Amino acid sequence: MAIEVGAKLEGKVTGITHFGAFVDLSGGVTGLVHISEIADNYVKDVKDHLKIDDVVKVKVINVDKDGKIGLSIKQAIDRPEGQQPPPQRERTGGAGAGGGGGERFNRGGGGQDRGGRPFNKQSSGRPAYGKPSFEDKMSRFLKDSEERISSLKKNTEGKRGGRGAKRV
């Protein structure tokens, strides 16, 4: 039997890994349910949701050229027309985490900083929660860095083996 994308099948869980579960479909064909396709909510550990020998309903979401079959348990669930899956929590972080990342750079007061805390600038240029702003941290880093480099140069130039030292 040929496995087609979009087909809903029943299978038996034959193996569990930290990244998903292997499901045996009919005819000895095995596919992988990735951890992100197990449930609508966040799955920290696959073993919390599945056990070996569980019979699960899966949907075929892709078949690679080399024969690997991608499966989904959450897409196999029959939902009434118009019902959406539960909303996933919104990620706070870099632009790569969830897309645009536009709010993080909005310094006007409505966004969030990298820790998910509200970002409201006061007139002093510091965030409302009392920690130094990024600009303050950067200028302090540059100052410390320049001081360290200059003291390092002073200490290495006076020694015989230092780089660029003049020998007499």
C-alpha positions as CSV (number, residue, x, y, z in Angstrom):
1,M,0.0,0.0,0.0
2,A,1.4,3.4,-1.0
3,I,1.4,6.0,1.8
4,E,0.0,9.3,0.5
5,V,0.3,12.8,2.1
6,G,-2.9,13.8,3.8
7,A,-4.0,10.2,4.6
8,K,-5.2,9.5,8.1
9,L,-4.1,6.1,9.4
10,E,-3.8,4.1,12.7
11,G,-0.5,2.9,13.9
12,K,1.3,1.5,16.9
13,V,4.1,3.4,18.8
14,T,7.3,1.3,18.5
15,G,9.9,3.7,19.8
16,I,10.2,6.9,21.7
17,T,13.1,9.4,21.5
18,H,13.7,12.8,22.9
19,F,12.7,14.3,19.6
20,G,9.6,12.3,18.8
21,A,8.0,8.8,18.5
22,F,8.3,6.2,15.8
23,V,4.9,4.7,14.7
24,D,4.6,1.4,12.8
25,L,2.0,1.8,10.1
26,S,0.4,-1.1,8.1
27,G,2.8,-3.3,6.2
28,G,5.9,-2.7,8.4
29,V,6.3,0.9,7.3
30,T,7.5,3.2,10.0
31,G,7.1,6.9,10.3
32,L,8.2,9.6,12.8
33,V,5.9,11.9,14.8
34,H,8.1,14.9,15.7
35,I,7.7,16.2,19.2
36,S,6.1,19.4,17.8
37,E,3.3,17.3,16.1
38,I,2.3,15.2,19.2
39,A,-0.1,17.7,20.9
40,D,-1.6,21.2,20.5
41,N,0.1,22.3,23.7
42,Y,3.9,22.4,24.5
43,V,5.4,18.9,24.9
44,K,8.5,18.8,27.1
45,D,8.8,15.1,27.2
46,V,7.3,12.7,24.7
47,K,6.9,10.0,27.4
48,D,4.4,12.2,29.2
49,H,2.0,11.8,26.2
50,L,2.9,8.4,24.6
51,K,3.9,5.0,25.6
52,I,5.3,2.1,23.5
53,D,2.5,-0.1,22.1
54,D,0.0,2.8,22.2
55,V,-2.3,2.7,19.2
56,V,-2.6,6.3,17.7
57,K,-4.4,7.9,14.9
58,V,-1.9,9.9,12.7
59,K,-1.9,12.0,9.6
60,V,0.8,11.7,6.9
61,I,2.2,15.2,6.5
62,N,5.2,14.4,4.3
63,V,7.0,11.6,2.5
64,D,10.7,12.3,1.6
65,K,12.4,10.9,-1.5
66,D,14.5,8.7,0.7
67,G,11.4,7.0,2.2
68,K,11.2,8.9,5.5
69,I,7.6,9.5,6.5
70,G,6.6,12.5,8.6
71,L,3.5,12.0,10.8
72,S,1.3,14.2,13.0
73,I,-1.0,13.2,15.8
74,K,-2.4,16.7,16.4
75,Q,-3.4,17.2,12.8
76,A,-5.2,13.8,12.7
77,I,-7.7,15.0,15.3
78,D,-11.1,15.6,13.7
79,R,-12.4,19.0,14.7
80,P,-15.8,20.5,13.8
81,E,-15.8,23.1,11.0
82,G,-14.5,26.4,12.1
83,Q,-13.0,25.2,15.4
84,Q,-9.4,26.2,15.8
85,P,-6.8,24.4,17.8
86,P,-6.0,26.0,21.2
87,P,-3.7,29.0,20.8
88,Q,0.0,28.3,21.5
89,R,1.8,30.6,23.9
90,E,3.5,33.5,22.3
91,R,7.2,33.3,22.3
92,T,9.3,36.2,23.5
93,G,12.8,36.4,22.3
94,G,14.8,37.0,19.1
95,A,13.4,37.7,15.7
96,G,14.1,34.1,14.7
97,A,11.9,32.6,17.4
98,G,8.5,33.5,16.1
99,G,8.9,35.7,13.1
100,G,9.0,39.5,13.1
101,G,10.3,40.4,16.5
102,G,9.0,43.9,15.9
103,E,7.7,44.6,19.4
104,R,11.1,44.0,20.9
105,F,12.6,46.9,19.1
106,N,9.7,49.3,19.8
107,R,11.3,51.5,22.4
108,G,8.2,53.7,22.6
109,G,7.0,51.9,25.7
110,G,4.6,49.2,24.5
111,G,6.9,46.3,23.9
112,Q,8.8,43.8,26.1
113,D,12.5,43.4,26.7
114,R,14.3,40.1,26.1
115,G,13.2,38.7,29.5
116,G,9.6,39.3,28.8
117,R,9.3,42.2,31.2
118,P,7.4,45.3,30.1
119,F,9.8,47.9,28.6
120,N,8.9,51.4,29.6
121,K,11.6,54.1,29.3
122,Q,11.7,56.8,31.8
123,S,13.0,60.3,31.1
124,S,16.4,59.3,32.4
125,G,16.8,56.8,29.6
126,R,16.7,53.8,31.9
127,P,14.0,51.1,31.9
128,A,11.3,51.4,34.5
129,Y,12.5,48.4,36.5
130,G,15.8,50.0,37.6
131,K,18.3,48.1,35.5
132,P,20.7,50.0,33.1
133,S,19.6,50.3,29.5
134,F,21.4,48.5,26.7
135,E,23.1,51.7,25.7
136,D,24.5,52.2,29.3
137,K,25.7,48.6,29.3
138,M,27.4,49.0,25.9
139,S,29.2,52.2,26.8
140,R,30.4,50.6,30.1
141,F,31.6,47.6,28.2
142,L,33.5,49.7,25.7
143,K,35.1,51.7,28.4
144,D,36.2,48.6,30.4
145,S,37.4,47.0,27.2
146,E,39.6,49.9,26.2
147,E,41.1,50.1,29.7
148,R,42.0,46.5,29.7
149,I,43.6,46.6,26.2
150,S,45.7,49.7,27.1
151,S,46.9,48.1,30.4
152,L,47.7,44.9,28.5
153,K,49.7,46.7,25.9
154,K,51.6,48.6,28.6
155,N,52.5,45.4,30.4
156,T,53.5,43.4,27.3
157,E,55.6,46.2,25.7
158,G,58.0,46.5,28.6
159,K,58.9,42.8,28.6
160,R,61.5,41.3,26.3
161,G,59.3,38.7,24.7
162,G,56.3,41.0,24.1
163,R,55.1,41.7,20.6
164,G,56.6,44.8,19.0
165,A,59.0,45.4,21.9
166,K,62.2,47.1,20.9
167,R,65.4,45.3,21.8
168,V,68.4,47.3,22.9
